[in-house]
Amino acid sequence: MDTEVNNINISDSAEETGFSHKSESREYCDDNRLVRFDWAIKRLLRHKADHTILNGFLSSLLGTEIKIDRLLESEGNQESEDDKFNRVDLLAENDKGEKILIEVQNDSETDYFHRMAYGTSKLITEYIKRGESYDKISRIYSINIVYFNLGVGDDVVYTGTTEFRGLHDHKLLELSGRMKKRYEISKVSEIFPQYYLLKANDFNRWSKVPLEQWLFFLSNSEIPEDATAPGLQEAREELKISKLSRPEREAYYAHLDNLRSARNIVETARDEGLFEGMEIGMAKGRAEGRAEGIEEGKMFQIRKSIKRMRENGLDDTLIAKLLDIPIEDLD
C-alpha cells in the first residue's frame, strides 16, 4: 500500500453552541474560553504550520503516533457544485505520506451513514490515477464526529471495517503469505475503508483516558488543567477566543448565533408541529383523523418555520437541510 487516506467528517445538529455570550462585549472582550473544535478546523487549524493539536487528536483516536507534515489542496474543491462531496475543509499529509481529509458538516442528516459510504468511495477514485493498477488504491480512515443522535446505541465511539466470513463455517477469509508480503499488510480488512464514529454530544465524563479527554473537549469546548492527552495543552492556549482577531471573533460569534437560531427554530417546529397536529387529530376522534391532523399540523408549522428562517437570513439550502425536506418543496 503506497499511501493511506484519512477522512474526517464532523457533523453538528446545532444542539450545542459551546457557551453563551453578550453581544455588547464582543468587540473588546478578553475571553479565555475556547472556540468549538469544528470551527477551529474550518477557520484556524488549517492555517497553522504547527499541527500539534491535530496530531494529538488523531494519535489519541487511532492509538498510534500521527504527525502531519503539510497541508494540501484536494481535487474535490475543483469539481462542480452538483457534486455532493465537493467541499474539502482540510487536507493534510503526514510524515508517512498518508493523507488526512477533514470535512466539517454542521447539519444533522438522516442519511449520514450513506454520506459516509459516499465519501470513502469518492476518496478512492480521487487518489488513484487512470491506468494505475488497483493495488495503488489508498486505504481510507473515515473519522466522523457527530453532535446529534445517529443510530441506536449507548457507546460514544464506534469503529468498523470490512471483512469476509464463510457462510457455512463462519471463518474469516485470510490473505495468502504472498499477498501479505507483496502488499505489506496482514489482513483483508486493511485494504478496505475503516470507519470511526464519535458521538460527541453531551459527553461530560472527564477521565485519564486520552480519547475521553478529547471527547470531553469536543462536547464542551473546555479543557481542565490536568489534561494529559496529546494536543490538549496546546489547544487550551491556541484556541482561546481572546487570541482571535476582531474579524475572526465576529465570524465565530456569528457562527454560534446561526447554530443557536437554527436549533431553536427546528426544535420549535418539531414541538409545535406535533402539538398542533395532535390537537387537530384528537378533535377528529378517529385514528386516521389523528394521523391526518398530525400531518396537517406539521405542515402548518413547517410553513411558519420556513418563513421565519428566511426572515432571519438563512438560505434555502440550509433551510432544506435543517427541516429535512427537498429544496424544491420550499416554495
N, C-alpha and C positions, 0 to 999 in steps of 0.2 A: 504494500500500500504506500503510495507516494505521499499523500497528504491526508489530513482529516479535516472535515468542516464541522464547526460547532454552530448550531443555530439556536439563538436565544430569542424567545418571544415573551414579551411582558405584556400582560393584558390586565386592564383595571376597569372595574364596573363603576368607578367613581363613588364607591360606597365609603371611602375613607379619604379625607382631604389632608391628613397629616397634622394640621394644627389650625387653630383659629387665629385671626389677626385683626387689628383695627386699621381701617383704610387710611385714617388721618395720620398714622405714624409710619406709613410705608416708606416715604422718601428718605427719612433720616434715621431710621431705626438702627440700633446696634444690636443685631439679633444673632445670638449664638446657637439658635436652633438649626436643625439640619434640613436640607431640601430632600424631597422624596427621591428615591433611587431611580424611579422610571424617568423623572425629569432630568436627573443628573446624567444619565446615559445619553439622553437626547440632546442636551444642551452643554454639558460641562466635560464629562469624561472623554468624549470623542475628540476634544481639542487638546488633551494633556499629553505631554511627552512621557511623563511618569505614569505608568499603568499599574502602580502598586495596588490600587483599590480593586480594579477589575481582576488582577492576578489573584488577589486574596479571595474574592468571591468564587471564582472558578475553581481554585485549588480546594476550597472548603467543600464545594459541591461534588467535584469529581474524585476527590480523595487522592490526588496526585499534584505535584507542583506544576503550575502553569505560569509561563512568562510570555507576555505579549511583547513582540518585537517591534511591530509597526502597525499603523492603521492604513487601510486600503480603500479603494473605491470599488464598488460592486457593479457588475454589468447590469444588475437588476434595476439600478437607478436610471439606466438609459432607455428602458423599454417604455412601451406605450401606456397611457393612462388606463387602458382597458384591462391590463394585467392585474390580477388580484394580489400579486406579490411583488409589486414594482417599487416599493419604497423600503430602502435599507437605511436604518439609522446609524449603524456602526458595523464596520467590517474590519477585523484585525487579523494579524498573522503572528503566531507565537514563534519561539526560537527553534521549534522543530519543523517549521513550515506549515503547520496546521492552521486552518482558517477558522475564525470565530465570527459568526454572523449574529448580530443583536438587532432585533426589531422590537420597537416599543409600540404596543397597541393599547389604547386606553378605553376601549369599549367592551362591554360584555357581549359575548357572541354565543348563541345557542349551538352553532355549528363549529365550535372551536376545535374539536377533535379532527374534523375534516380539514380545517385550516392547517393544523399541524402536519397532516399527511401530505397536503399540497405543498407546504413549504419545503419539506425534505425532498420531495420529488423535483421541485424546481431547482434546488441546490445541486442535485446530482447532475442534471442536464447542463447547468451553468458552468460547472467545473470540469467537464470532460469535453475535449475538443473533437470536432468532426473527424472521423477516420482513426481515432485512437482506439486501442483495444479496451474491452470492458474492465480489465484488471487495473486500469488507471482511475476508475471511479473512486472518488474520495469518500471515506466514511463520514457520516453526519452525526453530530450530537445535537439533538433538538431540545433545548432547555427553555421551558415555558414557565413564567412566573405569572400567576393569575390572582387577581384580587376579588374574585367573585366565586360563587359556589358552582363548581364544574363537576358534574357527575355525582355519584353517591359513594361516599367513603369517609372514614373518620381520620385517616392519616393526613399529614401535611406535605409529605414528599413521596412521589411515586416515580418509578422508573420501569422501563420496559424495552424489550428488543425483540427481534425476530429469530426464532429457532424452529427446527423441524423435528417432529417425533413420528414414529411409526404408528399407523392406525391400529395395528394388531399387537405389537409388543411394547408400544409406548416408549421405546428407547430413542435417545437423542441421536440425530444424524451427525456424524463426526467428519472432520476433514481428514484426508489421507496424509501420510507423512510427507509426501512430495509436495502437496499443496501448502502444508504448514511451512515448509522450508522456503518455497518459492515466494509466498506472499507475506511471510514473517508474521503470521497470526496463528492462534491456537484454536479458535472456534469459528463456526459458520456465522454466528451472530455478530462477529466483529466486522463482517462485510456490510451488514445492513444497518440502517439508522438506529441509534439508541436515543430513547426519549426520556427526558426528565420533566416532571410536572411538580411545581412548588405552589401550594395553596397558601398564599401569604396573608390572607385576610384574617384579622383577629387572632394572630399568634402572639400571645402575651407572656410566654414562658421564657424566662431568662435562665440559662444554664452554662455549664463549662464546655459544652459541645460546640465546636466552631460553626457548624452548619446551622444549629439552632440559634446561635447568636446572630448570624446573618439573617435568618428568618425573622427574628425579633426586630432588627433594623428595617427590613423590608416592610414589615407590617406597621411599625410605629414611628419610623423616622427618628429614632432615638438610639443612642449608643451609651450604655452605662460606663463608668470609669474603669471597671475591672474587665473590660472586653479584652479577650486574648486571641480571637480569631484573626487570621492574617488579613490585612487590609482595613480592618475596622478602626484602628487607631488613626490611620491616615485619613480615613473617611470622616472621622469626627472633626478633624482640623480643616480638611479641604472642602467639605460640603456644608460649611456654615453659611447661613443666609447672609451674615454680615460681610462675607467675602465676595458676594455678588456685586457686580457693577450696578449702577442705577437702572439701566435698561434691562439687565438680566433679572433684577429683583422685581421690576414691574411685570416682566413677562412671566415670572414664576407665580406671582400673586394672581395674575390673570388666569393662569393655568388652574390654580386652586379654585378660583371663583367659578370657572367653567365646570370643573368637576362637581363642585357643590351644587351649582344650579341644575346641572343635568341630573344629579342624584335626586334632588328634591322634586323635580318635575316628573321623573319616571316613577318615583315612589308614590307621589300624589295621584298620578294617572292610574297606577295599579290599584291603590287603595280605594279611591273614589269611584273608579270604574266598576270595581267588583261590588262595592256597597250599593251604588245606584242600580246596578243590574239586578242585584238580589232583591231590592225593594220592588222593582218593576215585576220581576218574575214571581215573587210571593203574592203580589196583588192579583195576578192571573190565576193563581191557585192550582195550576196543573204542572206536571213535571216538564212538559215541553214548553209551557209558558215561562217557567223559571229559566230554562236554558235560553229561550229567545230573549227574555228580559235581561239576563246577564250579558248576552252578546250586544244587545242594544245599548245597555249602559256603558259597556266598554267602548263601543264605537263613539258614543257621545263624548266620553271623556278623552278619547284619543284625538278627536277633532279639536277639543278645547286645548289639549296639550300641544298639538301642532301649531296652533295659532299663537300660544304663549311662547313657545320656543322660537318661532320666527320673530316675534316682537323683541325677544331678548338677543337676537343677532345670531342664533345658531343656524348653520347652513343646512340645506335639505339632506345632504349625505349623512351628516352626523345625526340629524333627527331620525332618519330612517333606521340607522343602526341602533340608536337608543330605544326606539319603540319596537324594533324587530319587525318592520314591515317593509315591503318593496318600495323603493323611492318613487316609482311611477304611480303609486297609490296615494301619495301625499295630497295632491290637489283634489 
